[in-house]
Amino acid sequence: MIPTLPLSVSFKEAAQITSVSKTTLRRFAKDGRLRTVRFGRRRVIPFDALKELIRDGSTETRIAV
C-alpha cells in the first residue's frame, strides 16, 4: 500500500504546511517539542510528528484554572 501522505517532510515543507517559520520549527526540534529523524546529513520531520505538534498544541502555554 502506498501512503497518501508523505512519510516525512523537510523543515521548509513543514513551515509551508503549518504556517510556522522554519526557525521556530528548528527551535521546537532542538528543545524536544518536535521529533525529527536524521538521514545522513539531512534532518527531516516525520509527518506524524508534525501532526502531533499541531494536535497537541505543543506551542501553547497552558494555564491551570
N, C-alpha and C positions, 0 to 999 in steps of 0.2 A: 504494500500500500504506500502510495506517495503522499506525504503530508501536504495539506493545502496552505499551511502557514510555514514560514521559514523556521528551521531549527535554531538558527542564531542570526543576529544582526550586528552590524558594526555600530560604533558609537554615533557616527553620522546618521545612519538609518534610524537608530533609536531616538535620536534628537528630533528627526522629522516626524516619526510616529507619535511621540509623546508631547511635542512642543516644549520640551525641556532642553536647555542648552547642553552641548557636548561637555562643557566644563563642569556643569552641575552633575551630569551623569558620571563623569570620571571621579568627582568628589564622592558621590554615593558609593561607587565601586571601591574607592580607597578606604572609606570608613566602614565598609561592610554592609551597607544598606542595599547594594545591588551586586548580585552574584555574576561573576564573569568567568570565562574559560580562556586559557591560553593555548593557541595552536602555533607552535614555532615562535616567531617573533610577534605574531598578531594576537590581540586580545579581543574577544567577541562577547556579546551578551546573549545567553540562551533566551529564546523568545519567551519561554515560560517564566524566566526570572524577571523579564520586563513586565509581563502581565501581573506577576506578584507585586511588584513595586507599585503599580497603579492600583491594583485591587486593595492592597493593604494600607494604602495611603501613607507609605513609609516616609514621605516628605513632610507630613503634617505634624505639628506639635500637638500632643494630646494633653488635655487639661482635665483633671479629675473634678467631677461635680459633686 
